[in-house]
């Protein structure tokens, strides 16, 4: 079944911070009582949101290491996204690709740079950390919001390869048209708010500070410690 919470917050005025957004999302997810949940965050901004969900579900918390490939002269515009693994997975934002006409050489160079960043961050965040298996589980993918969906699409494709029983996408805020496009990628989609007009994700939060590496590590440690008790 493909469902979306839609604008469950009447008169949505934005979230105070990622913690509040995570707790609101957790209330929606707890009510669904998923079997064997495993929570996957897109770092770094998705980690504080996912931490609150993992705490509420008493579920393992892991990371999906995905990087946006931006247009070389406009890095915030998502040309594609890439995740590493045995077979690096790339999803192209076709509309942007047709509009900007980036050369294959420039694209491959940008892809290699992002894969190296993923490798470095994986070592920083996850070295020595026991990682949960998605096989047969309810895999719940979380970020602090979605704009074009290019990064999220590649994350979902990568996680599908791990054979979860169910794949759930849950985010606090996203544009309605992006939600519609992503529904086909998952078994269920929960989005708390689809404001119109949709602005940059950060404009729907009062506190949207850049999440640090240290904050990611602390939250992963806290969740792993709680799960071990």
TORKOL-4160 file (C-alpha; in steps of 0.2 Angstrom, whole numbers, padded with zeros to 4 digits, m for minus):
229
<pt num="1" X="0000" Y="0000" Z="0000"/>
<pt num="2" X="0006" Y="0017" Z="m0004"/>
<pt num="3" X="0001" Y="0031" Z="0008"/>
<pt num="4" X="0006" Y="0048" Z="0013"/>
<pt num="5" X="0002" Y="0058" Z="0028"/>
<pt num="6" X="0001" Y="0074" Z="0018"/>
<pt num="7" X="m0002" Y="0090" Z="0028"/>
<pt num="8" X="m0006" Y="0081" Z="0045"/>
<pt num="9" X="m0001" Y="0098" Z="0053"/>
<pt num="10" X="m0015" Y="0110" Z="0050"/>
<pt num="11" X="m0009" Y="0128" Z="0047"/>
<pt num="12" X="0009" Y="0121" Z="0046"/>
<pt num="13" X="0021" Y="0135" Z="0051"/>
<pt num="14" X="0037" Y="0125" Z="0051"/>
<pt num="15" X="0047" Y="0116" Z="0064"/>
<pt num="16" X="0057" Y="0123" Z="0078"/>
<pt num="17" X="0071" Y="0111" Z="0074"/>
<pt num="18" X="0076" Y="0094" Z="0068"/>
<pt num="19" X="0072" Y="0086" Z="0086"/>
<pt num="20" X="0054" Y="0093" Z="0085"/>
<pt num="21" X="0052" Y="0086" Z="0067"/>
<pt num="22" X="0059" Y="0069" Z="0073"/>
<pt num="23" X="0047" Y="0068" Z="0087"/>
<pt num="24" X="0032" Y="0073" Z="0076"/>
<pt num="25" X="0037" Y="0060" Z="0063"/>
<pt num="26" X="0040" Y="0047" Z="0077"/>
<pt num="27" X="0022" Y="0049" Z="0083"/>
<pt num="28" X="0016" Y="0044" Z="0065"/>
<pt num="29" X="0027" Y="0029" Z="0064"/>
<pt num="30" X="0024" Y="0022" Z="0081"/>
<pt num="31" X="0006" Y="0021" Z="0077"/>
<pt num="32" X="0009" Y="0010" Z="0062"/>
<pt num="33" X="0018" Y="m0004" Z="0073"/>
<pt num="34" X="0030" Y="m0010" Z="0060"/>
<pt num="35" X="0038" Y="m0027" Z="0063"/>
<pt num="36" X="0057" Y="m0027" Z="0065"/>
<pt num="37" X="0060" Y="m0009" Z="0061"/>
<pt num="38" X="0078" Y="m0003" Z="0056"/>
<pt num="39" X="0080" Y="0016" Z="0054"/>
<pt num="40" X="0091" Y="0023" Z="0041"/>
<pt num="41" X="0096" Y="0042" Z="0041"/>
<pt num="42" X="0104" Y="0052" Z="0027"/>
<pt num="43" X="0118" Y="0061" Z="0035"/>
<pt num="44" X="0121" Y="0073" Z="0042"/>
<pt num="45" X="0104" Y="0083" Z="0043"/>
<pt num="46" X="0094" Y="0067" Z="0044"/>
<pt num="47" X="0102" Y="0060" Z="0059"/>
<pt num="48" X="0094" Y="0071" Z="0073"/>
<pt num="49" X="0077" Y="0067" Z="0065"/>
<pt num="50" X="0080" Y="0049" Z="0063"/>
<pt num="51" X="0087" Y="0048" Z="0081"/>
<pt num="52" X="0071" Y="0053" Z="0088"/>
<pt num="53" X="0062" Y="0040" Z="0077"/>
<pt num="54" X="0074" Y="0026" Z="0082"/>
<pt num="55" X="0072" Y="0030" Z="0101"/>
<pt num="56" X="0053" Y="0030" Z="0099"/>
<pt num="57" X="0053" Y="0013" Z="0090"/>
<pt num="58" X="0067" Y="0006" Z="0100"/>
<pt num="59" X="0075" Y="0002" Z="0083"/>
<pt num="60" X="0093" Y="0001" Z="0077"/>
<pt num="61" X="0099" Y="0017" Z="0069"/>
<pt num="62" X="0111" Y="0016" Z="0054"/>
<pt num="63" X="0116" Y="0028" Z="0040"/>
<pt num="64" X="0114" Y="0028" Z="0021"/>
<pt num="65" X="0129" Y="0036" Z="0014"/>
<pt num="66" X="0123" Y="0046" Z="m0001"/>
<pt num="67" X="0130" Y="0062" Z="m0009"/>
<pt num="68" X="0122" Y="0074" Z="m0021"/>
<pt num="69" X="0132" Y="0078" Z="m0037"/>
<pt num="70" X="0129" Y="0096" Z="m0040"/>
<pt num="71" X="0130" Y="0106" Z="m0056"/>
<pt num="72" X="0149" Y="0112" Z="m0056"/>
<pt num="73" X="0145" Y="0131" Z="m0057"/>
<pt num="74" X="0129" Y="0129" Z="m0046"/>
<pt num="75" X="0133" Y="0116" Z="m0033"/>
<pt num="76" X="0116" Y="0117" Z="m0024"/>
<pt num="77" X="0107" Y="0112" Z="m0040"/>
<pt num="78" X="0106" Y="0093" Z="m0039"/>
<pt num="79" X="0112" Y="0085" Z="m0056"/>
<pt num="80" X="0112" Y="0067" Z="m0048"/>
<pt num="81" X="0116" Y="0058" Z="m0033"/>
<pt num="82" X="0128" Y="0043" Z="m0029"/>
<pt num="83" X="0130" Y="0030" Z="m0016"/>
<pt num="84" X="0145" Y="0019" Z="m0014"/>
<pt num="85" X="0145" Y="0000" Z="m0012"/>
<pt num="86" X="0151" Y="m0015" Z="m0023"/>
<pt num="87" X="0142" Y="m0006" Z="m0037"/>
<pt num="88" X="0141" Y="0012" Z="m0035"/>
<pt num="89" X="0123" Y="0018" Z="m0039"/>
<pt num="90" X="0119" Y="0034" Z="m0048"/>
<pt num="91" X="0102" Y="0042" Z="m0051"/>
<pt num="92" X="0102" Y="0056" Z="m0064"/>
<pt num="93" X="0090" Y="0071" Z="m0062"/>
<pt num="94" X="0085" Y="0071" Z="m0080"/>
<pt num="95" X="0077" Y="0088" Z="m0081"/>
<pt num="96" X="0093" Y="0096" Z="m0074"/>
<pt num="97" X="0104" Y="0086" Z="m0085"/>
<pt num="98" X="0096" Y="0091" Z="m0101"/>
<pt num="99" X="0096" Y="0109" Z="m0095"/>
<pt num="100" X="0114" Y="0111" Z="m0090"/>
<pt num="101" X="0123" Y="0100" Z="m0103"/>
<pt num="102" X="0138" Y="0095" Z="m0091"/>
<pt num="103" X="0151" Y="0085" Z="m0100"/>
<pt num="104" X="0154" Y="0067" Z="m0096"/>
<pt num="105" X="0172" Y="0071" Z="m0090"/>
<pt num="106" X="0166" Y="0084" Z="m0078"/>
<pt num="107" X="0152" Y="0072" Z="m0072"/>
<pt num="108" X="0164" Y="0058" Z="m0069"/>
<pt num="109" X="0176" Y="0069" Z="m0060"/>
<pt num="110" X="0162" Y="0075" Z="m0048"/>
<pt num="111" X="0156" Y="0057" Z="m0045"/>
<pt num="112" X="0173" Y="0052" Z="m0040"/>
<pt num="113" X="0175" Y="0066" Z="m0028"/>
<pt num="114" X="0158" Y="0062" Z="m0020"/>
<pt num="115" X="0162" Y="0044" Z="m0018"/>
<pt num="116" X="0179" Y="0048" Z="m0009"/>
<pt num="117" X="0169" Y="0059" Z="0003"/>
<pt num="118" X="0157" Y="0045" Z="0006"/>
<pt num="119" X="0172" Y="0033" Z="0010"/>
<pt num="120" X="0180" Y="0046" Z="0022"/>
<pt num="121" X="0164" Y="0049" Z="0031"/>
<pt num="122" X="0159" Y="0031" Z="0032"/>
<pt num="123" X="0176" Y="0028" Z="0041"/>
<pt num="124" X="0173" Y="0042" Z="0052"/>
<pt num="125" X="0155" Y="0038" Z="0057"/>
<pt num="126" X="0154" Y="0019" Z="0057"/>
<pt num="127" X="0172" Y="0012" Z="0060"/>
<pt num="128" X="0170" Y="m0002" Z="0072"/>
<pt num="129" X="0151" Y="0000" Z="0074"/>
<pt num="130" X="0140" Y="m0015" Z="0073"/>
<pt num="131" X="0128" Y="m0012" Z="0058"/>
<pt num="132" X="0110" Y="m0019" Z="0057"/>
<pt num="133" X="0105" Y="m0030" Z="0043"/>
<pt num="134" X="0090" Y="m0023" Z="0032"/>
<pt num="135" X="0086" Y="m0041" Z="0026"/>
<pt num="136" X="0069" Y="m0046" Z="0031"/>
<pt num="137" X="0066" Y="m0030" Z="0041"/>
<pt num="138" X="0055" Y="m0015" Z="0039"/>
<pt num="139" X="0068" Y="m0002" Z="0033"/>
<pt num="140" X="0063" Y="0016" Z="0037"/>
<pt num="141" X="0073" Y="0029" Z="0028"/>
<pt num="142" X="0073" Y="0047" Z="0035"/>
<pt num="143" X="0080" Y="0064" Z="0031"/>
<pt num="144" X="0076" Y="0081" Z="0037"/>
<pt num="145" X="0067" Y="0085" Z="0021"/>
<pt num="146" X="0067" Y="0082" Z="0002"/>
<pt num="147" X="0068" Y="0095" Z="m0012"/>
<pt num="148" X="0070" Y="0087" Z="m0029"/>
<pt num="149" X="0071" Y="0069" Z="m0023"/>
<pt num="150" X="0087" Y="0065" Z="m0033"/>
<pt num="151" X="0097" Y="0060" Z="m0017"/>
<pt num="152" X="0083" Y="0051" Z="m0009"/>
<pt num="153" X="0079" Y="0040" Z="m0025"/>
<pt num="154" X="0097" Y="0034" Z="m0026"/>
<pt num="155" X="0097" Y="0030" Z="m0007"/>
<pt num="156" X="0081" Y="0020" Z="m0009"/>
<pt num="157" X="0087" Y="0010" Z="m0024"/>
<pt num="158" X="0103" Y="0006" Z="m0014"/>
<pt num="159" X="0093" Y="0000" Z="0001"/>
<pt num="160" X="0082" Y="m0011" Z="m0010"/>
<pt num="161" X="0097" Y="m0021" Z="m0014"/>
<pt num="162" X="0098" Y="m0026" Z="0004"/>
<pt num="163" X="0081" Y="m0035" Z="0003"/>
<pt num="164" X="0070" Y="m0027" Z="0017"/>
<pt num="165" X="0053" Y="m0035" Z="0019"/>
<pt num="166" X="0046" Y="m0017" Z="0018"/>
<pt num="167" X="0054" Y="m0001" Z="0013"/>
<pt num="168" X="0047" Y="0015" Z="0021"/>
<pt num="169" X="0051" Y="0033" Z="0017"/>
<pt num="170" X="0047" Y="0045" Z="0031"/>
<pt num="171" X="0051" Y="0064" Z="0031"/>
<pt num="172" X="0045" Y="0080" Z="0039"/>
<pt num="173" X="0043" Y="0091" Z="0024"/>
<pt num="174" X="0044" Y="0090" Z="0005"/>
<pt num="175" X="0035" Y="0097" Z="m0011"/>
<pt num="176" X="0019" Y="0088" Z="m0015"/>
<pt num="177" X="0026" Y="0084" Z="m0033"/>
<pt num="178" X="0041" Y="0076" Z="m0026"/>
<pt num="179" X="0031" Y="0065" Z="m0014"/>
<pt num="180" X="0021" Y="0059" Z="m0029"/>
<pt num="181" X="0036" Y="0055" Z="m0039"/>
<pt num="182" X="0044" Y="0045" Z="m0024"/>
<pt num="183" X="0029" Y="0035" Z="m0020"/>
<pt num="184" X="0033" Y="0022" Z="m0033"/>
<pt num="185" X="0050" Y="0019" Z="m0025"/>
<pt num="186" X="0044" Y="0013" Z="m0008"/>
<pt num="187" X="0030" Y="0002" Z="0000"/>
<pt num="188" X="0024" Y="0017" Z="0010"/>
<pt num="189" X="0028" Y="0035" Z="0011"/>
<pt num="190" X="0024" Y="0047" Z="0026"/>
<pt num="191" X="0027" Y="0065" Z="0024"/>
<pt num="192" X="0020" Y="0077" Z="0038"/>
<pt num="193" X="0019" Y="0093" Z="0028"/>
<pt num="194" X="0019" Y="0097" Z="0009"/>
<pt num="195" X="0018" Y="0116" Z="0010"/>
<pt num="196" X="0013" Y="0127" Z="m0005"/>
<pt num="197" X="0023" Y="0135" Z="m0011"/>
<pt num="198" X="0038" Y="0124" Z="m0006"/>
<pt num="199" X="0054" Y="0134" Z="m0001"/>
<pt num="200" X="0071" Y="0128" Z="0002"/>
<pt num="201" X="0070" Y="0114" Z="0016"/>
<pt num="202" X="0079" Y="0125" Z="0029"/>
<pt num="203" X="0066" Y="0139" Z="0027"/>
<pt num="204" X="0053" Y="0127" Z="0035"/>
<pt num="205" X="0064" Y="0126" Z="0051"/>
<pt num="206" X="0067" Y="0140" Z="0063"/>
<pt num="207" X="0084" Y="0132" Z="0068"/>
<pt num="208" X="0092" Y="0123" Z="0053"/>
<pt num="209" X="0110" Y="0124" Z="0059"/>
<pt num="210" X="0123" Y="0113" Z="0050"/>
<pt num="211" X="0124" Y="0097" Z="0059"/>
<pt num="212" X="0142" Y="0093" Z="0063"/>
<pt num="213" X="0152" Y="0076" Z="0062"/>
<pt num="214" X="0153" Y="0076" Z="0081"/>
<pt num="215" X="0134" Y="0078" Z="0083"/>
<pt num="216" X="0132" Y="0063" Z="0071"/>
<pt num="217" X="0144" Y="0052" Z="0081"/>
<pt num="218" X="0136" Y="0057" Z="0098"/>
<pt num="219" X="0119" Y="0052" Z="0092"/>
<pt num="220" X="0124" Y="0036" Z="0084"/>
<pt num="221" X="0134" Y="0031" Z="0100"/>
<pt num="222" X="0119" Y="0036" Z="0111"/>
<pt num="223" X="0107" Y="0025" Z="0101"/>
<pt num="224" X="0119" Y="0010" Z="0100"/>
<pt num="225" X="0121" Y="0012" Z="0119"/>
<pt num="226" X="0102" Y="0012" Z="0122"/>
<pt num="227" X="0099" Y="m0003" Z="0111"/>
<pt num="228" X="0113" Y="m0013" Z="0120"/>
<pt num="229" X="0104" Y="m0010" Z="0137"/>
